Amino acid sequence: MSASSVTIRVDSDIKENAARIAEHFGFDLSSVTRAFYKQMIRENRIPLNLSDPEPNAASLESIREADEIIAAGGAGYGSASEMFESMGL
């Protein structure tokens, strides 16, 4: 197996933060990159989580409150302007 080099360009802040995390786990960026490539090959996919983050507690509470308002037949609005008008704004 012959070795080859890969050059990537990232902002210095990204590199520094990624290196800090890798070092926390006892790795350098080259080792993490090699592991990432090997995982891609092993799983035949790009092993990234591209989903939206889960809402935090405050957002979940707001969603619950909105669901209650809708279930109780609360006012709905066709536009933001209608909503602001109903609020006297």
N, C-alpha and C positions, 0 to 999 in steps of 0.2 A: 504494500500500500504506500503510495507516494503522498506526501503532504502538499497542500496548496494553501495559499493565503486568501483571506477575505477581508476586504476593506469596507467599512461602513462609516457614514458620516452622521453624527448625532450632535445635538447641542451639548456643550461641556457640562451643563447642569444635569442633563439626563445621564451622561456617562458617569459623572461623579456619584450621583445617587444610586445608579445601578451597581456600580463597583462597591459602594458601601454595603448594599444589601447582600451582594455576592460574598463579600469578605466576612460579613456576619455569619454566614453559613460555611465559611472555610474554603471558598472558591475564589477564583479570579474570573474576569469576564470571558476570557478565552475558553475556560473549562465550561462555563455556563452556556456559551454559544455552541460548543461541541455537543453538549448534552441536549440542547434544544434541537439541533439537527438530527441527532440520533433518535430522539423521540419522534420527530416528524417521520423518519423512515420507518421506525418500528410500528407506529400507529397509522401510517399512510394518511396523515392529515396534518393540518397546522394546529398544534395544541395550544390554542388561545381561547380564552373565555371572552366572547364578544357580546355577551348579553348585557342588558341594562342592569345597573345595580339595583338591589332591593331598596324599596323606600324606607326611610328612617321612621322612628316612632311618631314623630310629629306629623309626617306626611300620612302615615297610616291612620292616625286619628282624624285628620282632615278628610280623608277619603271616607271613613266611617260616618262622619258627620254629614257629608254631602249625600251619602246613600240614604241616611235617615231623612234628610230634608226632601229628597226626591220621593221616597216611599210615603211620606206624609202629604204629598201633593203640593210641595212648596213651589214657589214661583220659578218659572223658567224664563229664559231670555233668548231672543233671536240674535242679539248682538251685544257687544260690550256697551254700546251707546245706550241701549234699552236698560241694561243693568244700572249704569250710572244715573240715568234719568230717574229710575225707581228709588234711588238712594238720595235724590235731590241734589245731585252734583252736576 
